Amino acid sequence: MRTFLFVLTLVAATPALAETIAPRDAPKHVGENTTVEGVVGEVHHAASGNAIFLDIGGRYPSQQFTAVIFKDDFDKFPNVDALEGKIVDVTGPITSRKGRAEIILHDPGQIKAK
């Protein structure tokens, strides 16, 4: 019985792994905590200086998915420009802005280069 309770506690304490999807499928997963895997086609710094956009699965305006870093979190991602051209996994809740799927990055652990 103790073994069963230990295993049950271990399973309950382990966070569910996010499903990994292609950038083109991200719009079907809005509202879900998911991992999107794809090539960063472009790292774009907004002219306003308020955001950095990682266009994945193409380049703006034809990208399939975007990871967004807002100004308050810039210092957490000092090497973000080096991700251009690399395959990355981006994890978090998928939202939709202007009809496009995106994940807002607050923590460097949300993005992993492969």
Residue frames relative to the residue before (quaternion, step in Angstrom):
aa qw qx qy qz dx dy dz
M 1.0000 0.0000 0.0000 0.0000 0.00 0.00 0.00
R 0.6385 0.5232 -0.3352 0.4541 3.62 1.00 -0.78
T 0.6270 0.5328 -0.3352 0.4588 3.58 0.99 -0.80
F 0.6447 0.5205 -0.3189 0.4602 3.57 0.94 -0.87
L 0.6771 0.4839 -0.2974 0.4679 3.60 0.88 -0.89
F 0.6262 0.5289 -0.3372 0.4631 3.58 1.03 -0.74
V 0.6695 0.4870 -0.2946 0.4772 3.58 0.89 -0.94
L 0.6438 0.5186 -0.3175 0.4645 3.58 0.95 -0.84
T 0.6517 0.5021 -0.3048 0.4799 3.60 0.98 -0.84
L 0.6502 0.5175 -0.3133 0.4597 3.58 0.94 -0.86
V 0.6650 0.4889 -0.3022 0.4769 3.59 0.91 -0.88
A 0.6716 0.4986 -0.3010 0.4580 3.60 0.91 -0.84
A 0.6974 0.4751 -0.2733 0.4616 3.60 1.06 -0.69
T 0.6145 0.5453 -0.3461 0.4530 3.60 1.23 -0.31
P 0.3870 -0.7291 0.5030 0.2562 3.60 -0.66 1.02
A 0.5396 -0.6137 0.4639 0.3421 3.53 -1.11 0.66
L 0.4256 -0.6895 0.5233 0.2639 3.54 -0.97 0.84
A 0.4532 -0.6777 0.5063 0.2811 3.54 -0.97 0.85
E 0.4991 -0.6318 0.5065 0.3086 3.53 -1.11 0.74
T 0.3093 -0.7371 0.5673 0.1981 3.62 -1.05 0.73
I 0.0219 -0.8081 0.5870 -0.0445 3.54 -0.81 1.10
A 0.5489 -0.5770 0.4876 0.3578 3.56 -1.33 0.25
P 0.6515 -0.5376 0.3612 0.3952 3.61 -1.13 0.56
R 0.6522 0.5398 -0.3204 0.4251 3.61 0.96 -0.82
D 0.6881 0.4834 -0.2738 0.4669 3.59 1.21 -0.52
A 0.4370 0.7418 -0.4326 0.2674 3.60 1.25 -0.25
P 0.6437 0.5323 -0.3625 0.4134 3.68 0.85 -0.72
K 0.6340 0.5320 -0.3273 0.4560 3.60 1.17 -0.51
H 0.7323 0.4164 -0.2115 0.4955 3.60 1.28 -0.28
V 0.2472 0.7741 -0.5411 0.2164 3.60 1.18 0.49
G 0.7751 0.3045 -0.2596 0.4891 3.54 -0.93 0.99
E 0.6660 0.4827 -0.2972 0.4848 3.57 1.27 -0.18
N 0.4215 -0.6428 0.5694 0.2915 3.56 -1.22 0.55
T 0.1238 0.8241 -0.5203 0.1866 3.54 -0.26 1.30
T 0.3256 -0.6913 0.5980 0.2418 3.57 -1.29 0.31
V 0.1493 -0.7645 0.6243 0.0591 3.54 -0.87 1.06
E 0.1073 -0.8010 0.5882 0.0316 3.57 -0.79 1.04
G 0.3247 0.7394 -0.5445 0.2265 3.55 -0.84 1.00
V 0.6016 -0.5526 0.4422 0.3702 3.53 -1.37 0.03
V 0.3850 -0.6877 0.5651 0.2438 3.56 -0.98 0.92
G 0.2544 -0.8014 0.5293 0.1135 3.55 -0.41 1.26
E 0.7948 -0.0631 0.0780 0.5986 3.54 1.15 -0.66
V 0.1950 -0.7056 0.6646 0.1498 3.53 -1.21 0.66
H 0.0481 -0.8303 0.5538 -0.0394 3.55 -0.46 1.26
H 0.2275 -0.7505 0.6085 0.1217 3.57 -0.85 1.03
A 0.4359 -0.7117 0.4854 0.2606 3.58 -0.64 1.11
A 0.5700 -0.6141 0.4335 0.3316 3.56 -1.04 0.82
S 0.6311 0.5467 -0.3253 0.4438 3.58 1.12 -0.64
G 0.4089 -0.7223 0.4578 0.3187 3.58 1.25 -0.46
N 0.5694 0.6392 -0.3567 0.3740 3.58 1.28 0.13
A 0.8101 0.1301 -0.0540 0.5692 3.61 1.20 -0.27
I 0.1925 -0.7068 0.6635 0.1523 3.49 -1.38 0.43
F 0.1690 -0.7932 0.5819 0.0599 3.55 -0.89 1.01
L 0.1670 -0.7443 0.6398 0.0939 3.54 -0.93 0.96
D 0.1810 -0.7973 0.5712 0.0734 3.55 -0.30 1.29
I 0.0837 -0.8158 0.5718 -0.0230 3.53 -0.59 1.22
G 0.7898 0.2105 -0.1933 0.5427 3.54 -0.89 0.96
G 0.8007 -0.1002 0.0287 0.5899 3.57 0.99 0.84
R 0.4590 -0.6468 0.5316 0.2972 3.52 -1.37 -0.07
Y 0.6209 -0.5411 0.4130 0.3888 3.55 -1.19 0.58
P 0.6232 -0.1942 -0.7573 -0.0212 1.64 -1.87 1.65
S 0.5723 0.6272 -0.3615 0.3851 3.59 1.24 0.24
Q 0.3657 0.7396 -0.5001 0.2629 3.61 1.20 0.22
Q 0.4600 -0.6898 0.4945 0.2608 3.55 -1.18 0.61
F 0.7939 0.0484 0.0343 0.6051 3.57 1.19 -0.59
T 0.1372 -0.7927 0.5893 0.0744 3.57 -1.17 0.59
A 0.1904 -0.7046 0.6684 0.1432 3.53 -1.17 0.75
V 0.1548 -0.8180 0.5529 0.0340 3.58 -0.82 1.01
I 0.0921 -0.7527 0.6500 0.0497 3.54 -1.04 0.89
F 0.2368 -0.7791 0.5659 0.1288 3.57 -0.75 1.06
K 0.7510 -0.4680 0.2592 0.3871 3.52 -1.28 0.64
D 0.6474 0.5448 -0.3267 0.4212 3.62 0.92 -0.85
D 0.7489 0.3785 -0.2010 0.5055 3.58 1.19 -0.50
F 0.3341 0.7775 -0.4856 0.2191 3.65 1.23 0.03
D 0.6927 0.5091 -0.2944 0.4175 3.58 0.82 -0.99
K 0.6044 0.5612 -0.3540 0.4411 3.60 1.22 -0.32
F 0.7518 0.3202 -0.1590 0.5540 3.58 1.28 -0.41
P 0.0020 -0.8716 0.4902 0.0039 3.63 0.67 1.06
N 0.7659 0.3447 -0.1872 0.5095 3.63 1.10 -0.54
V 0.2126 0.8319 -0.4940 0.1368 3.56 1.18 0.51
D 0.6242 0.5573 -0.3544 0.4174 3.64 0.98 -0.69
A 0.6096 0.5737 -0.3442 0.4252 3.60 1.14 -0.57
L 0.5828 0.6064 -0.3685 0.3961 3.61 1.23 -0.26
E 0.4911 0.6693 -0.4376 0.3457 3.59 1.21 -0.36
G 0.8063 0.2327 -0.2114 0.5010 3.55 -0.85 1.08
K 0.6384 0.5311 -0.3233 0.4538 3.59 1.25 -0.17
I 0.4641 -0.6142 0.5506 0.3227 3.53 -1.29 0.43
V 0.0157 -0.8053 0.5921 -0.0271 3.56 -0.87 0.99
D 0.2685 -0.6750 0.6534 0.2131 3.49 -1.41 0.33
V 0.0753 -0.7774 0.6244 0.0064 3.57 -0.79 1.08
T 0.0733 -0.8277 0.5562 -0.0118 3.57 -0.66 1.13
G 0.4531 0.6546 -0.5272 0.2973 3.53 -1.04 0.85
P 0.6688 -0.4640 0.3636 0.4530 3.54 -1.28 -0.11
I 0.3412 -0.7335 0.5530 0.1995 3.55 -0.87 0.98
T 0.0808 -0.7674 0.6356 0.0237 3.53 -0.96 1.00
S 0.3244 -0.7211 0.5726 0.2164 3.53 -1.31 0.12
R 0.0106 0.7745 -0.6315 0.0339 3.55 -0.94 0.98
K 0.8349 -0.0456 -0.0337 0.5474 3.54 -0.71 1.14
G 0.7170 -0.4804 0.2404 0.4442 3.55 1.01 0.89
R 0.6509 0.4874 -0.3153 0.4892 3.58 1.28 0.16
A 0.4446 -0.6954 0.5044 0.2536 3.56 -1.04 0.86
E 0.0916 0.7914 -0.5990 0.0807 3.55 -1.06 0.82
I 0.2035 -0.7070 0.6542 0.1754 3.49 -1.39 0.29
I 0.3013 -0.7342 0.5826 0.1752 3.55 -0.93 0.94
L 0.2591 -0.7849 0.5506 0.1169 3.54 -0.78 1.11
H 0.0830 -0.7928 0.6037 0.0082 3.55 -0.84 1.09
D 0.7817 0.2346 -0.0798 0.5723 3.54 1.21 -0.62
P 0.5222 -0.6602 0.4306 0.3257 3.63 -0.85 0.86
G 0.5793 0.5953 -0.3707 0.4154 3.59 1.18 -0.43
Q 0.5803 0.5972 -0.3695 0.4124 3.59 1.26 -0.25
I 0.7694 0.2721 -0.1644 0.5541 3.59 1.21 -0.31
K 0.0230 -0.7939 0.6067 -0.0335 3.54 -0.89 1.01
A 0.3082 -0.7324 0.5814 0.1748 3.54 -0.86 1.03
K 0.2908 -0.7607 0.5589 0.1561 3.55 -1.04 0.79
